[in-house]
Amino acid sequence: MDQLLAILIPAMTAIIAAGLTYLTTRHNTHRQEQADVMSGYAQLCDDLRSMIDLNNAEITRLRQEIVALRAQVEAERETWRREREALQARITELETINARLEKQLAALQARANQKEQHGG
């Protein structure tokens, strides 16, 4: 019996130690898996924050581009308005000249008609 106990006690101790090691390893593995999950969530949150920051920077850049384009359009609109005014002034000037030339032409034609009627 002593021999049996001498064999059984170390064997039981080894089995108990192996069981405890298994349970501890399993517990540590589970804890590590939880830590990995939390780390993964933290990384995902960091990645999403980075994407949001990049998008916000792009939104700011695009808004600045819109402001610049509006300023450019306003400048072009002002240039167009001045050119249009200049063209309108030139049209008015040419219409005035045409009216004067038509009066001169009418006067010359009237004189020519009078000279033809009086015999030249």
C-alpha positions as semicolon CSV with decimal commas, in nm:
position;residue;x (nm);y (nm);z (nm)
1;M;0,000;0,000;0,000
2;D;0,283;0,235;0,079
3;Q;0,426;0,161;-0,259
4;L;0,093;0,228;-0,418
5;L;0,065;0,557;-0,229
6;A;0,419;0,642;-0,325
7;I;0,324;0,603;-0,690
8;L;-0,025;0,753;-0,663
9;I;0,066;1,066;-0,466
10;P;0,322;1,198;-0,719
11;A;0,093;1,098;-1,004
12;M;-0,204;1,276;-0,841
13;T;0,015;1,577;-0,768
14;A;0,128;1,585;-1,130
15;I;-0,233;1,555;-1,251
16;I;-0,349;1,830;-1,016
17;A;-0,055;2,052;-1,118
18;A;-0,130;1,988;-1,485
19;G;-0,497;2,071;-1,427
20;L;-0,409;2,392;-1,243
21;T;-0,162;2,484;-1,517
22;Y;-0,429;2,419;-1,778
23;L;-0,685;2,630;-1,591
24;T;-0,436;2,911;-1,533
25;T;-0,324;2,904;-1,896
26;R;-0,684;2,902;-2,011
27;H;-0,766;3,193;-1,780
28;N;-0,459;3,385;-1,899
29;T;-0,547;3,308;-2,261
30;H;-0,899;3,434;-2,206
31;R;-0,764;3,748;-2,038
32;Q;-0,520;3,799;-2,327
33;E;-0,803;3,753;-2,579
34;Q;-1,006;4,017;-2,393
35;A;-0,705;4,249;-2,390
36;D;-0,658;4,189;-2,764
37;V;-1,025;4,268;-2,828
38;M;-1,000;4,589;-2,625
39;S;-0,680;4,681;-2,806
40;G;-0,851;4,612;-3,138
41;Y;-1,143;4,838;-3,042
42;A;-0,902;5,108;-2,932
43;Q;-0,716;5,082;-3,263
44;L;-1,044;5,093;-3,457
45;C;-1,147;5,404;-3,263
46;D;-0,809;5,564;-3,335
47;D;-0,841;5,478;-3,705
48;L;-1,193;5,620;-3,721
49;R;-1,079;5,939;-3,543
50;S;-0,796;5,973;-3,795
51;M;-1,041;5,932;-4,084
52;I;-1,274;6,193;-3,929
53;D;-0,981;6,433;-3,887
54;L;-0,875;6,379;-4,249
55;N;-1,232;6,435;-4,368
56;N;-1,260;6,752;-4,160
57;A;-0,936;6,881;-4,310
58;E;-1,068;6,804;-4,660
59;I;-1,398;6,979;-4,580
60;T;-1,205;7,287;-4,464
61;R;-0,990;7,283;-4,779
62;L;-1,295;7,250;-5,003
63;R;-1,473;7,535;-4,824
64;Q;-1,168;7,754;-4,873
65;E;-1,165;7,657;-5,241
66;I;-1,533;7,756;-5,269
67;V;-1,455;8,095;-5,113
68;A;-1,167;8,144;-5,357
69;L;-1,386;8,045;-5,651
70;R;-1,657;8,285;-5,539
71;A;-1,401;8,565;-5,519
72;Q;-1,273;8,473;-5,866
73;V;-1,626;8,466;-6,008
74;E;-1,702;8,805;-5,850
75;A;-1,381;8,951;-5,997
76;E;-1,467;8,806;-6,338
77;R;-1,823;8,933;-6,302
78;E;-1,691;9,282;-6,224
79;T;-1,456;9,265;-6,525
80;W;-1,745;9,148;-6,744
81;R;-1,964;9,431;-6,611
82;R;-1,698;9,692;-6,695
83;E;-1,644;9,540;-7,041
84;R;-2,020;9,535;-7,098
85;E;-2,048;9,900;-6,993
86;A;-1,763;9,991;-7,227
87;L;-1,929;9,804;-7,513
88;Q;-2,264;9,969;-7,438
89;A;-2,093;10,310;-7,439
90;R;-1,927;10,228;-7,774
91;I;-2,264;10,116;-7,917
92;T;-2,424;10,441;-7,800
93;E;-2,135;10,640;-7,951
94;L;-2,165;10,455;-8,285
95;E;-2,543;10,502;-8,289
96;T;-2,492;10,877;-8,232
97;I;-2,234;10,889;-8,513
98;N;-2,468;10,691;-8,742
99;A;-2,756;10,929;-8,669
100;R;-2,534;11,229;-8,752
101;L;-2,403;11,059;-9,068
102;E;-2,758;10,972;-9,177
103;K;-2,858;11,340;-9,137
104;Q;-2,554;11,444;-9,341
105;L;-2,637;11,183;-9,604
106;A;-3,000;11,295;-9,615
107;A;-2,888;11,659;-9,650
108;L;-2,646;11,571;-9,930
109;Q;-2,910;11,365;-10,111
110;A;-3,159;11,650;-10,075
111;R;-2,908;11,897;-10,229
112;A;-2,829;11,651;-10,506
113;N;-3,202;11,612;-10,578
114;Q;-3,249;11,992;-10,582
115;K;-2,960;12,039;-10,823
116;E;-3,103;11,772;-11,053
117;Q;-3,444;11,936;-11,045
118;H;-3,303;12,283;-11,125
119;G;-3,093;12,156;-11,400
120;G;-2,769;12,112;-11,249
